């Protein structure tokens, strides 16, 4: 009895001794060269009560209609729903990977009726029945000993893939919400363009009326009338095109939100509240970007696959056991004399693979290096995107100040022209020219106002949701805790 237990005890001792052995390199994040802060600050620091934004960055615009649109996008966008199902798939794959580290228990039962030929070269023994029934019921256990860490590396890779899938879903959410917010802002800008276009058409209609009046009184030829009417018609023809552009943008936003085509409730562009961007944003804010965290988790997974490939050089060792009952009579199946069983230690390892295993290791290492470069590339791209968004935000702020000053001058010019006309010093054509200049200035002001708001959306997207690290850290921690909780 003692000699029979020796192999089992030896196997258990070896398993315990090598339990901590894991092939392949442990993950280390590549060194990042980050500046302490971004070189450009879009504006001065804002008051303390509004200095911190949470991840629902779109609410900073103070527009309930935009909040409702984003809510529908997050709830109904088909691409986001597909991404959520992909995360479920990766979570299930992690469950499969983790199951490989535990014992596998199975059962089997069968009933066969065997018929033997009586006309073979060797006749049946006397008394042997040509027809026989067999009943079998059995169970088996197989447990692979993870001596080299192959299964642990597989678990590590699957977990990293799950985390990458979660971050990929968040990155898609961020991009989709930013697309919806930018489209919404563009829609508000188009509304203002249509309003100003109608104002310009009315100015040209007044010009036509005035030119017609002069022509009718003999004060001028018909040429000014024809010219004014041509300009009026050209401007008027722009209205249907602008309305079609507005309808197309509404339909595009509806598609993002999973709605049928139709109007989109909205506010006015000049009624939006644009938050002030604080100065001295730290460069490590990009750590909250989900696309960067997705790239890093992909690197973690690729790093773990090196260990999986290297473990193929070592033997696979498993404990196996099976036991059951077999009989040619159903009534004797549960008797002890019908019992059979086996217990053993099974191992299988490579001797010569013609370079296949070493090639798999080289492939895994090359994929890991590719993932590392992709991660570093994504970090640099993120830094450039934030810097570009900050510069655009800063420049549009200064540009809008000049636009506002210009509107004040144009309004003053229009008022002076109107007063001089009322005093009989100038012609009404001067008033209409001033109105044209004012309308053109308002169009430029609207374009700049939209560019400033769009730059803010780009900045939020580039920073991964704003500049509130505590809120993002808490969200990430709760996500990781729920992912690693016991099943």
The 8 nearest C-alpha neighbors of each residue, nearest first, counted from 0:
[[1, 3, 2, 4, 5, 6, 7, 8],
 [0, 2, 4, 3, 5, 6, 8, 7],
 [3, 1, 5, 4, 0, 6, 7, 8],
 [4, 2, 0, 1, 5, 6, 7, 8],
 [5, 3, 1, 7, 2, 6, 8, 0],
 [4, 6, 8, 2, 7, 3, 9, 1],
 [7, 5, 9, 8, 4, 10, 3, 2],
 [8, 6, 10, 4, 9, 5, 11, 3],
 [9, 7, 11, 5, 10, 6, 12, 4],
 [8, 10, 6, 12, 7, 11, 5, 13],
 [11, 9, 7, 13, 12, 8, 6, 14],
 [10, 12, 14, 8, 9, 13, 15, 7],
 [13, 11, 9, 15, 14, 10, 16, 8],
 [12, 14, 16, 10, 15, 11, 17, 9],
 [15, 13, 11, 17, 12, 16, 18, 10],
 [14, 16, 18, 12, 13, 17, 11, 19],
 [17, 15, 13, 14, 18, 12, 19, 20],
 [16, 18, 20, 14, 19, 146, 15, 13],
 [19, 17, 15, 20, 146, 14, 16, 145],
 [18, 20, 17, 21, 16, 148, 146, 15],
 [19, 21, 17, 147, 18, 148, 146, 22],
 [22, 20, 148, 147, 19, 23, 149, 306],
 [23, 21, 306, 147, 148, 310, 309, 20],
 [306, 22, 24, 305, 309, 21, 25, 303],
 [25, 23, 26, 306, 22, 302, 305, 303],
 [24, 26, 27, 23, 302, 303, 306, 22],
 [27, 25, 299, 24, 302, 28, 303, 298],
 [28, 26, 29, 25, 299, 24, 30, 302],
 [27, 29, 30, 26, 295, 31, 299, 371],
 [30, 28, 31, 27, 371, 375, 374, 372],
 [29, 31, 28, 32, 375, 27, 33, 371],
 [32, 30, 33, 29, 375, 378, 28, 379],
 [31, 33, 30, 34, 379, 378, 375, 35],
 [32, 34, 31, 282, 35, 283, 36, 382],
 [33, 35, 36, 282, 32, 37, 281, 283],
 [34, 36, 282, 281, 33, 37, 283, 280],
 [37, 35, 281, 282, 34, 280, 279, 38],
 [38, 36, 39, 282, 280, 281, 279, 386],
 [37, 39, 36, 40, 386, 279, 34, 280],
 [40, 38, 37, 389, 41, 390, 386, 279],
 [41, 39, 278, 42, 279, 389, 38, 277],
 [40, 42, 393, 389, 392, 276, 39, 278],
 [43, 41, 276, 40, 278, 277, 275, 44],
 [42, 44, 278, 277, 45, 276, 41, 275],
 [45, 43, 277, 278, 42, 46, 276, 275],
 [44, 46, 50, 277, 275, 43, 47, 49],
 [47, 45, 48, 49, 50, 44, 275, 277],
 [46, 48, 50, 49, 45, 51, 44, 277],
 [47, 49, 46, 50, 51, 45, 52, 44],
 [50, 48, 47, 51, 46, 45, 52, 274],
 [51, 49, 47, 45, 48, 46, 52, 277],
 [52, 50, 467, 49, 53, 466, 48, 47],
 [53, 51, 467, 465, 56, 466, 50, 54],
 [54, 52, 55, 467, 470, 56, 51, 465],
 [53, 55, 464, 56, 465, 52, 471, 470],
 [56, 54, 53, 57, 58, 464, 52, 59],
 [55, 57, 54, 58, 59, 464, 53, 465],
 [56, 58, 59, 55, 60, 66, 180, 65],
 [59, 57, 60, 56, 61, 55, 66, 62],
 [58, 60, 57, 61, 56, 274, 273, 272],
 [61, 59, 272, 58, 273, 62, 271, 57],
 [60, 62, 59, 58, 272, 271, 63, 273],
 [61, 63, 65, 64, 60, 66, 271, 58],
 [64, 62, 66, 65, 67, 61, 58, 68],
 [65, 63, 67, 66, 62, 265, 264, 68],
 [66, 64, 68, 62, 67, 63, 69, 265],
 [65, 67, 63, 69, 64, 68, 70, 58],
 [68, 66, 70, 64, 65, 69, 63, 71],
 [67, 69, 65, 71, 70, 66, 72, 64],
 [70, 68, 72, 66, 71, 67, 73, 65],
 [71, 69, 67, 73, 68, 72, 66, 74],
 [70, 72, 74, 256, 68, 69, 73, 75],
 [73, 71, 256, 69, 76, 75, 70, 74],
 [74, 72, 70, 71, 75, 76, 69, 172],
 [73, 75, 71, 72, 70, 76, 256, 80],
 [76, 74, 257, 72, 71, 256, 73, 77],
 [75, 77, 72, 257, 256, 79, 78, 255],
 [78, 76, 80, 79, 75, 81, 257, 255],
 [79, 77, 81, 80, 76, 82, 171, 83],
 [80, 78, 82, 81, 77, 76, 83, 172],
 [79, 81, 77, 83, 82, 78, 84, 76],
 [80, 82, 78, 84, 79, 83, 77, 85],
 [81, 83, 85, 79, 80, 84, 168, 78],
 [84, 82, 80, 86, 85, 81, 79, 87],
 [85, 83, 87, 81, 86, 82, 88, 80],
 [84, 86, 88, 82, 87, 83, 81, 89],
 [87, 85, 89, 83, 88, 84, 164, 165],
 [88, 86, 84, 90, 85, 89, 91, 83],
 [87, 89, 85, 91, 86, 90, 92, 84],
 [90, 88, 92, 86, 161, 91, 87, 93],
 [91, 89, 87, 93, 92, 88, 161, 86],
 [90, 92, 94, 88, 89, 93, 87, 95],
 [91, 93, 89, 95, 94, 90, 96, 88],
 [94, 92, 96, 90, 157, 95, 91, 158],
 [93, 95, 91, 97, 92, 96, 98, 90],
 [94, 96, 92, 98, 93, 97, 91, 99],
 [97, 95, 93, 98, 94, 154, 99, 92],
 [96, 98, 94, 99, 95, 154, 100, 93],
 [97, 99, 95, 100, 96, 101, 94, 102],
 [98, 100, 97, 101, 96, 150, 95, 102],
 [101, 99, 98, 97, 150, 102, 143, 145],
 [102, 100, 99, 98, 142, 103, 97, 143],
 [101, 103, 142, 141, 104, 140, 100, 143],
 [102, 104, 141, 140, 142, 101, 105, 99],
 [103, 105, 140, 139, 102, 141, 106, 138],
 [106, 104, 139, 138, 140, 103, 107, 137],
 [105, 107, 138, 137, 139, 108, 104, 136],
 [108, 106, 137, 136, 138, 109, 105, 135],
 [107, 109, 136, 135, 137, 106, 110, 134],
 [108, 110, 135, 134, 111, 136, 107, 133],
 [109, 111, 134, 133, 135, 112, 108, 132],
 [112, 110, 133, 132, 113, 109, 134, 131],
 [111, 113, 132, 131, 133, 114, 110, 130],
 [112, 114, 131, 130, 111, 132, 115, 133],
 [115, 113, 130, 129, 131, 112, 116, 128],
 [114, 116, 129, 130, 117, 113, 128, 131],
 [115, 117, 118, 119, 114, 129, 123, 122],
 [116, 118, 119, 122, 123, 115, 129, 121],
 [119, 117, 116, 122, 120, 121, 123, 115],
 [118, 120, 121, 122, 117, 116, 123, 115],
 [119, 121, 122, 118, 117, 123, 116, 124],
 [122, 120, 119, 123, 118, 117, 124, 116],
 [123, 121, 119, 120, 117, 124, 118, 116],
 [122, 124, 127, 117, 125, 121, 129, 119],
 [125, 123, 127, 126, 122, 121, 128, 117],
 [124, 126, 127, 123, 128, 122, 129, 117],
 [125, 127, 124, 128, 123, 129, 122, 130],
 [128, 126, 124, 125, 123, 129, 130, 131],
 [127, 129, 130, 126, 131, 115, 123, 125],
 [130, 128, 115, 114, 127, 131, 116, 117],
 [129, 131, 114, 128, 113, 115, 132, 112],
 [130, 132, 113, 112, 114, 129, 128, 133],
 [131, 133, 112, 327, 111, 113, 134, 328],
 [134, 132, 327, 111, 110, 326, 112, 135],
 [133, 135, 110, 326, 325, 327, 109, 329],
 [134, 136, 325, 109, 108, 324, 110, 326],
 [137, 135, 108, 324, 323, 107, 109, 325],
 [323, 138, 136, 107, 322, 106, 324, 108],
 [139, 137, 106, 322, 321, 105, 323, 107],
 [138, 140, 321, 105, 320, 104, 106, 322],
 [141, 139, 104, 320, 103, 319, 321, 105],
 [142, 140, 319, 103, 318, 102, 320, 317],
 [143, 141, 102, 318, 317, 103, 144, 101],
 [142, 144, 317, 316, 145, 318, 141, 100],
 [145, 143, 317, 146, 316, 142, 14, 318],
 [144, 146, 148, 147, 150, 143, 149, 100],
 [145, 147, 17, 144, 18, 148, 14, 20],
 [148, 146, 21, 20, 145, 149, 22, 310],
 [147, 149, 21, 151, 145, 150, 146, 22],
 [150, 148, 307, 152, 151, 310, 147, 153],
 [149, 151, 153, 152, 148, 145, 154, 100],
 [152, 150, 154, 148, 153, 149, 155, 145],
 [151, 153, 155, 149, 303, 154, 150, 307],
 [152, 154, 150, 156, 151, 155, 157, 149],
 [153, 155, 151, 157, 152, 156, 96, 97],
 [156, 154, 152, 158, 153, 157, 151, 159],
 [155, 157, 300, 153, 159, 303, 154, 158],
 [156, 158, 160, 93, 154, 159, 155, 153],
 [159, 157, 161, 155, 160, 156, 93, 154],
 [158, 160, 162, 156, 296, 300, 161, 157],
 [161, 159, 163, 157, 158, 162, 164, 156],
 [160, 162, 164, 158, 89, 159, 163, 90],
 [161, 163, 159, 165, 164, 160, 166, 158],
 [164, 162, 293, 160, 166, 296, 161, 165],
 [165, 163, 167, 161, 162, 166, 86, 160],
 [164, 166, 162, 168, 167, 163, 86, 161],
 [165, 167, 169, 289, 163, 293, 168, 164],
 [168, 166, 164, 170, 165, 169, 293, 163],
 [167, 169, 171, 165, 166, 170, 82, 172],
 [168, 170, 172, 166, 171, 167, 289, 173],
 [171, 169, 167, 173, 289, 172, 290, 168],
 [172, 170, 168, 174, 169, 173, 175, 167],
 [171, 173, 169, 175, 170, 174, 176, 168],
 [172, 174, 170, 176, 171, 175, 177, 169],
 [173, 175, 171, 177, 172, 176, 178, 170],
 [176, 174, 178, 172, 177, 173, 171, 179],
 [175, 177, 179, 173, 178, 174, 172, 180],
 [178, 176, 180, 174, 179, 175, 181, 173],
 [179, 177, 175, 181, 176, 180, 182, 174],
 [178, 180, 176, 182, 177, 181, 183, 175],
 [179, 181, 183, 177, 182, 178, 176, 184],
 [182, 180, 184, 178, 183, 179, 177, 453],
 [183, 181, 185, 179, 180, 184, 178, 186],
 [182, 184, 186, 180, 185, 181, 179, 187],
 [185, 183, 187, 181, 186, 182, 180, 188],
 [184, 186, 188, 182, 183, 187, 189, 181],
 [185, 187, 183, 189, 184, 188, 182, 190],
 [188, 186, 190, 184, 268, 189, 185, 267],
 [187, 189, 185, 191, 186, 190, 449, 192],
 [190, 188, 192, 186, 191, 187, 193, 185],
 [191, 189, 187, 193, 188, 192, 186, 194],
 [190, 192, 194, 188, 189, 193, 195, 187],
 [193, 191, 189, 195, 194, 190, 196, 188],
 [194, 192, 196, 190, 191, 195, 189, 197],
 [193, 195, 191, 197, 196, 192, 190, 198],
 [196, 194, 198, 192, 197, 193, 191, 199],
 [197, 195, 193, 199, 198, 194, 192, 200],
 [196, 198, 200, 194, 199, 195, 193, 201],
 [197, 199, 195, 201, 196, 200, 194, 202],
 [200, 198, 196, 202, 201, 197, 195, 203],
 [201, 199, 197, 203, 202, 198, 234, 235],
 [200, 202, 204, 198, 199, 203, 205, 197],
 [201, 203, 199, 205, 200, 204, 206, 198],
 [204, 202, 206, 231, 200, 205, 201, 207],
 [203, 205, 201, 207, 206, 202, 231, 200],
 [206, 204, 208, 202, 203, 207, 209, 201],
 [205, 207, 203, 209, 204, 208, 210, 202],
 [208, 206, 204, 227, 210, 205, 209, 228],
 [209, 207, 205, 211, 206, 210, 212, 204],
 [208, 210, 212, 206, 211, 207, 205, 213],
 [209, 211, 224, 207, 213, 212, 208, 206],
 [212, 210, 214, 208, 209, 213, 224, 207],
 [211, 213, 209, 215, 210, 214, 208, 216],
 [214, 212, 218, 216, 210, 211, 215, 219],
 [213, 215, 219, 211, 217, 216, 212, 218],
 [214, 216, 212, 217, 213, 211, 218, 219],
 [217, 215, 213, 214, 218, 212, 219, 211],
 [218, 216, 214, 215, 219, 213, 220, 212],
 [217, 219, 213, 216, 214, 220, 215, 212],
 [220, 218, 214, 217, 213, 221, 223, 216],
 [219, 221, 222, 214, 223, 218, 217, 224],
 [220, 222, 224, 223, 214, 225, 219, 211],
 [221, 223, 225, 224, 220, 226, 219, 227],
 [224, 222, 226, 225, 221, 227, 210, 220],
 [223, 225, 210, 227, 221, 222, 226, 211],
 [224, 226, 228, 222, 223, 227, 229, 221],
 [225, 227, 223, 229, 228, 224, 222, 230],
 [228, 226, 207, 224, 230, 229, 225, 223],
 [227, 229, 231, 225, 226, 230, 207, 224],
 [230, 228, 226, 232, 231, 227, 225, 233],
 [229, 231, 233, 227, 232, 228, 234, 226],
 [232, 230, 203, 228, 234, 229, 233, 204],
 [231, 233, 235, 229, 234, 230, 236, 228],
 [234, 232, 230, 236, 235, 231, 229, 237],
 [233, 235, 231, 237, 236, 232, 200, 230],
 [234, 236, 232, 237, 233, 238, 200, 231],
 [235, 237, 233, 234, 238, 232, 239, 240],
 [236, 238, 235, 240, 234, 239, 241, 233],
 [237, 239, 241, 240, 236, 235, 242, 193],
 [240, 238, 242, 241, 237, 243, 236, 235],
 [239, 241, 243, 237, 238, 242, 244, 236],
 [240, 242, 244, 238, 243, 239, 237, 245],
 [241, 243, 239, 245, 244, 240, 238, 246],
 [242, 244, 246, 240, 245, 241, 239, 247],
 [245, 243, 241, 247, 242, 246, 248, 240],
 [244, 246, 242, 248, 243, 247, 249, 241],
 [245, 247, 249, 243, 248, 244, 250, 242],
 [248, 246, 250, 244, 249, 245, 243, 251],
 [249, 247, 251, 245, 250, 246, 252, 244],
 [250, 248, 246, 252, 247, 251, 263, 262],
 [249, 251, 253, 260, 247, 248, 252, 254],
 [250, 252, 248, 254, 253, 249, 247, 255],
 [253, 251, 255, 249, 254, 250, 248, 179],
 [252, 254, 258, 250, 256, 251, 255, 260],
 [253, 255, 257, 251, 256, 252, 258, 250],
 [256, 254, 252, 253, 257, 76, 72, 251],
 [257, 255, 72, 253, 71, 254, 76, 258],
 [256, 258, 254, 75, 76, 255, 253, 72],
 [259, 257, 253, 256, 254, 260, 255, 261],
 [258, 260, 253, 261, 257, 254, 250, 256],
 [261, 259, 250, 253, 258, 262, 254, 249],
 [260, 262, 250, 259, 263, 249, 253, 246],
 [263, 261, 249, 264, 260, 246, 250, 253],
 [262, 264, 249, 265, 261, 253, 252, 250],
 [265, 263, 64, 262, 266, 65, 68, 67],
 [264, 266, 64, 263, 267, 65, 187, 183],
 [265, 267, 268, 64, 270, 187, 62, 264],
 [268, 266, 270, 269, 187, 265, 271, 191],
 [267, 269, 187, 270, 271, 188, 266, 184],
 [268, 270, 267, 271, 448, 445, 272, 266],
 [271, 269, 267, 268, 272, 266, 62, 61],
 [272, 270, 269, 60, 268, 273, 61, 62],
 [271, 273, 60, 61, 274, 270, 59, 62],
 [272, 274, 60, 271, 275, 59, 452, 61],
 [275, 273, 59, 272, 276, 60, 49, 45],
 [274, 276, 45, 277, 42, 273, 44, 43],
 [275, 277, 42, 41, 274, 278, 44, 45],
 [278, 276, 44, 43, 45, 42, 275, 279],
 [277, 279, 40, 44, 43, 280, 42, 276],
 [280, 278, 36, 40, 281, 37, 277, 39],
 [279, 281, 36, 278, 37, 282, 277, 40],
 [282, 280, 36, 283, 284, 35, 279, 37],
 [281, 283, 36, 284, 37, 35, 34, 280],
 [284, 282, 285, 281, 286, 33, 35, 36],
 [285, 283, 286, 282, 281, 287, 462, 466],
 [284, 286, 283, 287, 288, 462, 282, 463],
 [287, 285, 284, 288, 283, 291, 292, 289],
 [288, 286, 285, 463, 284, 289, 471, 468],
 [287, 289, 463, 285, 286, 290, 291, 462],
 [290, 288, 166, 170, 292, 291, 169, 293],
 [289, 291, 293, 170, 292, 288, 294, 167],
 [292, 290, 294, 293, 289, 288, 377, 295],
 [291, 293, 295, 289, 294, 290, 296, 166],
 [292, 294, 163, 290, 166, 296, 291, 295],
 [295, 293, 291, 297, 374, 292, 296, 290],
 [296, 294, 298, 292, 297, 293, 374, 299],
 [297, 295, 299, 163, 159, 293, 298, 294],
 [296, 298, 294, 300, 295, 299, 163, 301],
 [297, 299, 295, 370, 301, 296, 300, 371],
 [300, 298, 296, 302, 297, 301, 159, 26],
 [299, 301, 156, 297, 303, 159, 302, 298],
 [302, 300, 367, 298, 304, 303, 299, 297],
 [301, 303, 299, 300, 304, 367, 305, 298],
 [304, 302, 300, 152, 305, 156, 306, 301],
 [303, 305, 307, 301, 306, 302, 363, 308],
 [306, 304, 363, 308, 303, 307, 302, 23],
 [23, 307, 305, 22, 309, 304, 308, 303],
 [306, 308, 304, 149, 310, 305, 309, 152],
 [307, 309, 360, 305, 306, 310, 311, 359],
 [310, 308, 306, 311, 307, 312, 360, 305],
 [309, 311, 307, 312, 308, 313, 149, 306],
 [310, 312, 309, 313, 308, 356, 307, 314],
 [313, 311, 310, 309, 349, 314, 356, 348],
 [314, 312, 311, 310, 348, 315, 349, 147],
 [315, 313, 348, 347, 316, 346, 312, 349],
 [314, 316, 347, 346, 348, 313, 317, 143],
 [317, 315, 346, 345, 144, 143, 314, 347],
 [318, 316, 143, 345, 142, 144, 344, 346],
 [317, 319, 344, 142, 141, 343, 345, 143],
 [320, 318, 141, 343, 140, 342, 344, 317],
 [319, 321, 342, 140, 139, 341, 343, 141],
 [322, 320, 139, 340, 341, 138, 140, 342],
 [321, 323, 340, 137, 138, 339, 341, 139],
 [137, 324, 322, 339, 136, 338, 138, 340],
 [323, 325, 338, 337, 136, 135, 339, 332],
 [326, 324, 135, 337, 134, 332, 338, 136],
 [325, 327, 134, 328, 332, 133, 337, 331],
 [326, 328, 133, 132, 134, 329, 131, 325],
 [327, 329, 326, 330, 331, 332, 134, 133],
 [330, 328, 332, 331, 134, 327, 326, 133],
 [329, 331, 328, 332, 333, 326, 334, 327],
 [332, 330, 334, 329, 328, 333, 326, 337],
 [333, 331, 329, 326, 334, 330, 325, 324],
 [334, 332, 331, 335, 324, 337, 330, 338],
 [335, 333, 336, 337, 331, 332, 338, 324],
 [336, 334, 337, 338, 333, 324, 332, 331],
 [335, 337, 334, 338, 339, 331, 333, 324],
 [338, 336, 324, 335, 325, 334, 326, 332],
 [339, 337, 324, 335, 336, 323, 325, 340],
 [338, 340, 323, 322, 324, 337, 341, 325],
 [341, 339, 322, 321, 323, 338, 342, 320],
 [340, 342, 321, 320, 322, 343, 339, 319],
 [343, 341, 320, 319, 321, 340, 344, 318],
 [342, 344, 319, 318, 345, 320, 341, 7],
 [345, 343, 318, 317, 319, 346, 316, 342],
 [344, 346, 317, 316, 318, 343, 319, 347],
 [347, 345, 316, 315, 314, 317, 344, 348],
 [346, 348, 314, 315, 316, 345, 349, 313],
 [347, 349, 314, 313, 315, 350, 346, 312],
 [348, 350, 351, 312, 314, 352, 347, 313],
 [351, 349, 348, 352, 312, 353, 313, 314],
 [350, 352, 353, 349, 354, 355, 356, 348],
 [353, 351, 355, 354, 356, 350, 349, 357],
 [354, 352, 355, 351, 356, 357, 358, 350],
 [355, 353, 357, 352, 356, 358, 351, 359],
 [354, 356, 358, 352, 357, 353, 359, 360],
 [355, 357, 359, 358, 354, 360, 352, 311],
 [356, 358, 360, 354, 359, 355, 361, 309],
 [357, 359, 361, 355, 356, 360, 354, 362],
 [358, 360, 362, 356, 357, 361, 308, 363],
 [359, 361, 357, 363, 308, 362, 358, 309],
 [362, 360, 358, 364, 359, 363, 365, 357],
 [361, 363, 359, 365, 360, 364, 358, 366],
 [364, 362, 366, 360, 305, 365, 361, 367],
 [365, 363, 367, 361, 366, 362, 305, 360],
 [366, 364, 362, 368, 367, 363, 361, 369],
 [365, 367, 369, 363, 364, 368, 370, 362],
 [366, 368, 301, 364, 370, 365, 369, 302],
 [369, 367, 371, 365, 370, 366, 364, 372],
 [368, 370, 366, 372, 367, 371, 373, 365],
 [369, 371, 373, 298, 367, 368, 372, 374],
 [372, 370, 368, 374, 373, 369, 298, 367],
 [371, 373, 375, 369, 374, 370, 376, 368],
 [374, 372, 370, 376, 371, 375, 377, 369],
 [375, 373, 371, 377, 294, 372, 376, 295],
 [374, 376, 378, 372, 377, 373, 371, 379],
 [375, 377, 373, 379, 374, 378, 372, 380],
 [378, 376, 380, 374, 375, 379, 381, 373],
 [379, 377, 375, 381, 376, 380, 382, 374],
 [380, 378, 382, 376, 381, 377, 383, 375],
 [381, 379, 377, 383, 378, 382, 376, 384],
 [380, 382, 384, 378, 379, 383, 377, 385],
 [383, 381, 379, 385, 380, 384, 386, 378],
 [382, 384, 386, 380, 381, 385, 387, 379],
 [385, 383, 381, 387, 386, 382, 461, 388],
 [386, 384, 388, 461, 382, 387, 383, 458],
 [385, 387, 383, 389, 388, 384, 382, 390],
 [388, 386, 384, 390, 389, 385, 383, 391],
 [387, 389, 458, 391, 385, 386, 390, 454],
 [390, 388, 392, 386, 391, 387, 41, 393],
 [389, 391, 393, 387, 392, 388, 394, 386],
 [392, 390, 388, 394, 389, 393, 395, 454],
 [391, 393, 389, 454, 395, 390, 394, 41],
 [392, 394, 41, 390, 396, 391, 395, 389],
 [395, 393, 397, 391, 396, 392, 398, 390],
 [394, 396, 398, 451, 392, 397, 393, 399],
 [397, 395, 393, 399, 394, 398, 392, 400],
 [398, 396, 400, 394, 395, 399, 401, 393],
 [397, 399, 395, 401, 400, 396, 394, 402],
 [400, 398, 402, 396, 401, 397, 395, 447],
 [399, 401, 403, 397, 402, 398, 404, 396],
 [400, 402, 404, 398, 399, 403, 405, 397],
 [403, 401, 399, 405, 400, 404, 444, 406],
 [404, 402, 406, 400, 405, 401, 399, 407],
 [405, 403, 401, 407, 402, 406, 400, 408],
 [404, 406, 402, 408, 403, 407, 401, 409],
 [407, 405, 409, 403, 408, 404, 410, 440],
 [406, 408, 404, 410, 405, 409, 411, 403],
 [409, 407, 411, 405, 406, 410, 412, 404],
 [410, 408, 412, 406, 411, 437, 407, 413],
 [411, 409, 413, 407, 412, 408, 406, 414],
 [410, 412, 408, 414, 409, 413, 415, 407],
 [413, 411, 409, 415, 410, 414, 408, 416],
 [412, 414, 433, 410, 416, 411, 415, 417],
 [413, 415, 411, 417, 416, 412, 418, 410],
 [416, 414, 418, 412, 417, 413, 419, 411],
 [417, 415, 413, 430, 419, 418, 414, 420],
 [416, 418, 420, 414, 415, 419, 430, 413],
 [419, 417, 421, 415, 420, 416, 414, 422],
 [420, 418, 422, 416, 424, 421, 417, 425],
 [421, 419, 425, 423, 417, 422, 418, 424],
 [420, 422, 418, 423, 419, 417, 424, 425],
 [423, 421, 419, 420, 424, 418, 425, 417],
 [424, 422, 420, 421, 425, 419, 426, 418],
 [423, 425, 419, 422, 420, 426, 421, 418],
 [426, 424, 420, 419, 423, 427, 429, 416],
 [425, 427, 428, 429, 420, 424, 430, 423],
 [428, 426, 430, 429, 420, 431, 425, 417],
 [427, 429, 431, 426, 430, 432, 206, 209],
 [430, 428, 432, 427, 431, 426, 416, 433],
 [429, 431, 427, 433, 416, 428, 432, 417],
 [432, 430, 434, 428, 433, 429, 435, 427],
 [431, 433, 429, 435, 434, 430, 428, 436],
 [434, 432, 413, 436, 430, 431, 435, 437],
 [435, 433, 431, 437, 432, 436, 438, 413],
 [436, 434, 432, 438, 433, 437, 439, 431],
 [435, 437, 433, 439, 434, 438, 440, 432],
 [436, 438, 440, 434, 409, 435, 439, 441],
 [439, 437, 441, 435, 440, 436, 434, 442],
 [438, 440, 436, 442, 437, 441, 435, 443],
 [441, 439, 437, 443, 442, 438, 444, 436],
 [440, 442, 444, 438, 443, 439, 445, 437],
 [443, 441, 445, 439, 440, 444, 446, 438],
 [444, 442, 446, 440, 445, 441, 447, 439],
 [443, 445, 441, 447, 442, 446, 402, 448],
 [446, 444, 448, 442, 443, 447, 441, 449],
 [447, 445, 443, 449, 444, 448, 450, 442],
 [446, 448, 450, 444, 449, 445, 399, 451],
 [447, 449, 445, 451, 450, 446, 444, 452],
 [448, 450, 452, 446, 447, 451, 453, 188],
 [451, 449, 447, 453, 448, 452, 454, 446],
 [450, 452, 454, 448, 395, 449, 453, 392],
 [453, 451, 455, 449, 454, 450, 448, 456],
 [452, 454, 450, 456, 455, 451, 181, 449],
 [455, 453, 457, 451, 392, 452, 456, 388],
 [454, 456, 458, 452, 453, 457, 459, 392],
 [457, 455, 453, 459, 458, 454, 460, 177],
 [456, 458, 454, 460, 455, 459, 388, 461],
 [459, 457, 455, 461, 388, 456, 460, 385],
 [458, 460, 465, 464, 456, 462, 457, 461],
 [459, 461, 463, 457, 458, 462, 464, 456],
 [460, 462, 458, 385, 463, 459, 384, 457],
 [463, 461, 459, 285, 460, 465, 464, 458],
 [462, 464, 288, 460, 461, 287, 459, 465],
 [465, 463, 459, 54, 462, 460, 56, 466],
 [466, 464, 459, 462, 467, 56, 463, 52],
 [465, 467, 468, 52, 284, 51, 464, 462],
 [468, 466, 52, 51, 469, 53, 465, 470],
 [467, 469, 471, 470, 472, 466, 284, 287],
 [470, 468, 472, 471, 467, 473, 53, 474],
 [471, 469, 473, 472, 468, 53, 467, 474],
 [470, 472, 474, 468, 473, 469, 475, 287],
 [471, 473, 469, 475, 474, 470, 468, 476],
 [472, 474, 476, 470, 471, 475, 469, 477],
 [475, 473, 471, 477, 472, 476, 478, 470],
 [476, 474, 478, 472, 473, 477, 471, 479],
 [475, 477, 473, 479, 478, 474, 472, 480],
 [476, 478, 480, 474, 479, 475, 481, 473],
 [479, 477, 475, 481, 476, 480, 482, 474],
 [478, 480, 482, 476, 477, 481, 475, 483],
 [481, 479, 477, 483, 482, 478, 484, 476],
 [480, 482, 478, 484, 479, 483, 477, 476],
 [481, 483, 479, 480, 484, 478, 162, 90],
 [484, 482, 480, 481, 479, 485, 486, 478],
 [483, 485, 481, 482, 480, 486, 479, 478],
 [486, 484, 483, 482, 481, 480, 94, 97],
 [485, 484, 483, 94, 482, 481, 97, 98]]
